Amino acid sequence: MNDVAAPPKPAAKVYLKPIDKEGLAAFAKKGRENPGARGTMKAHTVADGQFRNLTYIGAHAPVVVDEPLHLFGQDTAPAPSEVLLAALGACLSVGVQAVATWKGVPISKLELYLEGDIGNPAAWGAGGADKTPPEMGFQAVRVQVVLEADAPREVLDEIVRHANFYSPVANSYRNPIPMTVSLA
């Protein structure tokens, strides 16, 4: 009798749900054929009191944004700057998935860790320190991408670099944006 146990079978690798590769290719072709194409995104923010805000986007549930207690909010939701980091993380994640799909690299794990250095000594312009726009907002942002996929490290590095270079939100961080804010 043989009492030696069989070696365990390796666990099957689980991949993220893939995006539509054909749809991505059609979207890319449309962009090549009309590189100046733009759309307009819309949001409607309603103040709920004590710095808590509800932003409505399309037919989705509102995005709730608040300030922490030390900034006079209720701490019921992320702060505006944290949501800005979330937008960057989500956009970079979308880009990594799109570039990996384009390159035929299946992803089994994708996580992004973001942190940004920011202060508010100007107190939102309500009597705090006298600051200029370049001195306010994020002064540095760091993103670490955890990417596990069926490709060598140099290919994964290139996927992340490419996604960062073409990220609409990352480029919104990097580039000045013409913006108007006025009383309706």
N, C-alpha and C positions, 0 to 999 in steps of 0.2 A: 504494500500500500504506500502510496506517495502522499505524505501529509504536507508537502510544500505548497503554500498558497500561490496562486497565479499573481503575477505583478499587476498592480492596478492599471486600468486603462487611463490614458491621459484624458483629462476633461476636454470636451469639445469647446473650441474657441467660439465665443459669442461676439457677433459684430453689431455695431449700431445699425438701426434701421436705415437702409440706404436711401439716398434721394433719387429722384427720377433722372437717370443719366441722359436719356433722350431729350427730356424737357430742358435740362441744363444745356445741352448742345444747341437746341433750338433757340434758347434765350441768348446764348453767346453769339450765335449767328445773327440774330436780330440786332444785337449790339454792334457787331462788326459792320453791318449794313447801314446802321444809323447811329454813329458814335456820338452825336450831339443830343440824343434823346434824353429827356428828363421827365420826371413826374413830380407831383406835388403831394407831400404828406401833410395831413391835417390832424390836429388835436385840439381839444377844448378842455381847459382847466377851470375848475370851480373851487374856490376857497371854502373850506368847511370850518374855519376858525382855529385859532391857536397854531397856526402854520401848517395844519393838515390840509391837503389838497387832493382832489379827485380829478384825474385827467381821463377824459373819454376819447377813445380812438376807435373809430368804426363802430361795429356792433359788439365789441368786447366789453367785459366787465371793466369798471374804471381801474386805472392804475393809481393806487393810493401812495402818496408821498407825504412825509411828515419830517419833523426835525426831532433830534433827541432832546431829552429833558434839559440838558445843560445849555441847549440853544433855544429854550422856551417852547419847545414843541411837546407833543404828547407821547412821542416815541412809539407810535402805533404802526409805523411802516418805515421803509428806508428813507434816508435823507435825499434831497435832490442830487447831491454830488455822488452818492452811492448808486443812484439810478443811472447816472451818467457812466459810472464804471460798469454797471450791468449791461448798458447798451453797447459799450465797447466789447465786453466779454462775449456777448451774444453775437455781435457782428463778426468778430474774429473767429468764433466757433463756426458760424455759417461759412465763412471764407475757407477755413481749413477743410470742412467737409466738402465744399464745392471743388476745391483744388485737388483734394485726394480722389474724389470721384472722377474728375477729368483725367487724372493720371492713372486711374485704375487701381488705387490703393485702398483696400477695405480697412476700416477703422474699428478697433475693438474697444478703445477707451479714449475719450477726449474730455479733459477738464482744464479750465483756465483759472488761475489764481491772480487776482488783480489787487493792486494797492496804489493809492495816489496821495501825494503830499499836498495838503490844502490848509489854509487858515482863513479866518474871517475877522481880522482885526478892524476892518472897516465897518463891521456890524451892519452889513447890507446897505451901507450909505446912510445909516440912521445915527450919525454923530460919533462914529468910531474914528479910527486912524484915517488920515488922509492918504489914500492909495490911488495909484493909476491902474487902468485895466491890465497891463502886463504883470503887475504885482499881485493880482487877485486870480482866483481860480486855481486849478491844479498847477503846481510848479514842477512836478515830476510824477510820472505814472510808470509803473513796472508791471509787466504781465509775464507770468510763467505758464507755459503750455505743457500739459502732460498729454502726450500723444502716443498711443500704442496702436501699431498698424503693421501690416505685412510688408515692410519695406526697411531698408537699411537706414541708419541714423542720418546720413547725409541727404537722403530723399525726404525724410521727415523734416529736417531743418529747412530744406528748400520749400516744402509745402507751407510751413509756418511763415517763412520770409515772404513768399508770394502772397499768401492770404493777408498779411499785414500791409504789404505795399498797396494792394487793391481794395482794402477795407474802406467803405464809405465813412464809417464812424471814426476809424483811426485817422483817416485823412481830414475829418472834421476837427479832430483834436489838433492836428498838425498845421492846418492851414487857416488863415483868417477867413471868416465868412461874412460877407456883407449882411447886416442885420438891421432891421428897424424895429423899434419898440415905441408905440405911441398910444395915447389915450384914444379909445374908440369914440 
